[in-house]
Amino acid sequence: MAEDLQIRKDITRDLLDRIRSPSVKVREGAVEALAVSTEDEDWRPNELIRQGGIEVIAALLHDKNTHIVVSALDIIIATAAAGEEEALIAGGALVVLDQIQDHKDPLVRKKAQEALWLLEPEVEEVVTSKPDDDY
């Protein structure tokens, strides 16, 4: 089990290093590989978060390559669905998602809306008590 954990750490580190590459092809391959890994039922975002990956993935939302943006959105959606909304918000994902809501690509817009829906707190969560009205 410890060996399996080390392998996941190493793979995550390698993919994050590749995502930072100046080469579009290298970035695209790495972010797509990370997005595909989120489809595994055993995938957990904790290693991605621990290694500062949220900030790296959020930065990809401004990439000119639509495939990179869509894969980054898939990772953000999977991370939010795994219950790590706070890590995404702290990592700046919410701000960038808000900025790309009007993206030219309809798939990017759809996935950005889905991610925002997962990240934005529900009204019931925000309003914890109603002030008493004194008339």
N, C-alpha and C positions, 0 to 999 in steps of 0.2 A: 504493500500500500504506500509506504514512504517513497519507494522507487517510482511508482506511478505519479505521485504528487510532484516529485522532482522533474519528471518528464514533462508534465503539464506546465510547470514553471518555466522550464527551458524553452518549450514551444512558444509560450506566450511571449517571453522575452525576445525570441528570434523574430516572431511575427511583428512585434512592436518596433523592433529595430528596422525591419524591412519596410514597414509603413512610413518610417521617417526618411526613406531613401529619396534622393532627387529624381530617380528614374520612375516615370509614370507606370511602366510595365511592372516593375518590382512592387511599387505601392499597390497597384491594382491586384496583383496576385496575392499579396499578403493580406489585404483587407478582405478579399473574397474568401480566402482560406479561413480567416477568423470568423467571418459571417457564417460559413458552412459549419464550423465547429459549434456554433450556438444551437444548431439543430439537433445535436446529440442530447439525448434525454439526461445524460449525466453532467452536461455542461453547467458550470456555475461561474458567475462573473467575478468572484472574489479575487482570483489571481490577476485578472485584467485590472481591477480597481487598485489592488495593492501595488502594481507596477506602474501606476500613473497612466494607464491606458485610456481612461475616459477622456482626458484632455487631448490625447493624441487622436482618438476617434472623432471627437467633437470638431477638431481642427479640419478634418477631412470633409466636413459638410460644406466647406467653401471651395473644394477642389473643382477644377473645370471639367474633369472626367466624370460623367454622369454615373458610370458603373461603380466608381469609387464611392460616390455620394450615396448611392442606393445600398451598397454593402455596409457602409458606415451606419446608415439608418437602420438596417436589419440588426446590427449589433446593439444599437441603442434601444431598439424596441425589445430585443431579447433580454437586455439588462434590466430594463424597466419591468418587463413581465416577470422577471425573477425576483422582484421586490427591492431593487436597488435604486429607487427613484432619487433618494437623497444624494447618493454618490454621483448620479448623473447631473443633478441640479448644481451640486458643489463643483463639479468638473466643467461647468459652463455649457452643458448641452442644451439647456432650456433656452438660453439667450440665442444661440446659433440656430436652433430649430425655429425660433420665432422669426429670425432674419430670412430664412429660406422658404417660408410659407408661400411666397409668390414666385417660386422657382419656375423657369420656363418649361421644365419637364413635368408632365402630369403625374408620373409615377413618383417622382421626388416629392411633389406637393402632397400626394396621397399618403405616402409613408411619413412625411414630416407631421401631417395632421394626426396620424395614428400615434406617433411618438408623443406629440404634445398632449393628446388625449390621455395617454398613460401617465404623463408627468405632472400635468396640472392638477392640483388638489381639487377634490370635489367640494362643492359649496358647503355641504354638511360638515366637512372637516375643517373648513376655514371659520365658519360661524359656530363658535362653541357656546355662546350664550347671547340671548337677546336682551338689550337693555330695557329696564322698566320705564315705561312712559309715565310721567307725572303730569296729570292735567289739573 
